Amino acid sequence: AQSVTQLDSHVSVSEGTPVLLRCNYSSSYSPSLFWYVQHPNKGLQLLLKYTSAATLVKGINGFEAEFKKSETSFHLTKPSAHMSDAAEYFCVVSIPQTGANNLFFGTGTRLTVIP
Amino acid sequence: DTEVTQTPKHLVMGMTNKKSLKCEQHMGHRAMYWYKQKAKKPPELMFVYSYEKLSINESVPSRFSPECPNSSLLNLHLHALQPEDSALYLCASSQAGFGNTIYFGEGSWLTVV
C-alpha cells in the first residue's frame, strides 16, 4: 500500500530563516517521490523529484529534499525563507497505473513566512 | 515548454446546464489526467487517459464525462451537476509509464449554483 504523511499541517517561519517541511512515506514499490507547491488560487508546480539517481535532490527556488530509505522520509528544506515561499506544499508518491501514473498526495503543509 | 493550458479559468453553471472544461498540452505527453480539488484539501484523481484511451475512472459519477479527442486535448463534459461539485478542476499530463513527472495546469474554478 502507498501512503504519504505530512507531519505538520502548518509551518510558520521568519523571512531569512531555514525551512523544514516533513514527509514520511510508505510504498510497496521502489518509490518515485515529489514535492509540489501550490500558491493561492493557482495550480500545482513541481519543486523537485526523487527517482533513485541521488538521495539529495535539488529543486527550483533553492529547495532541496533528502531521501532516507531507513527512515522512510523525504523532508523538504530551504536554507533561507523568502516571502514568496508562502504557499501550500504537497509531498507526493507516484504509483503505477495502466500506462500512466497516479499521484498519491499528502494532506499538505501550509507555509507562512513572517516578515 | 512545460505548459498545460486549461479553459475557462472560472465557470459558474446552474444544475441543469451542460458545460465543458478544456485542457491542452503540446509536450508530446501520452497520458492525461483530471483531478478534483476541494478547498484546503489535496487533489483527488478522477480520470486517467493513456494513449487516448480511458484507463482509470476513479468511481466518478456519470454527470462527469471525459473525452480525449486527440493526444493533445482533454475535455471534461459537465451535466446536471450538484453544488457539492463546486471545486478546482486540475488537468495534468505526463509521459506514459511509471515515475514520470506529472505537469499540472492552473485549473478551472467551477461553481455550481
Interface residues (C-beta under 8 A of the other chain):
Chain A: S32 F34 Y36 N41 K42 G43 L44 Q45 L46 K49 T51 F90 S94 P96 Q97 T98 G99 A100 N101 N102 L103 F105 G106 T107 G108
Chain B: V4 Q6 R30 A31 Y33 K40 K41 P42 P43 L45 V48 Y49 S50 Y51 S55 I56 L90 A92 S94 A96 G97 F98 G99 N100 T101 I102 Y103 F104 G105 E106 G107 W109
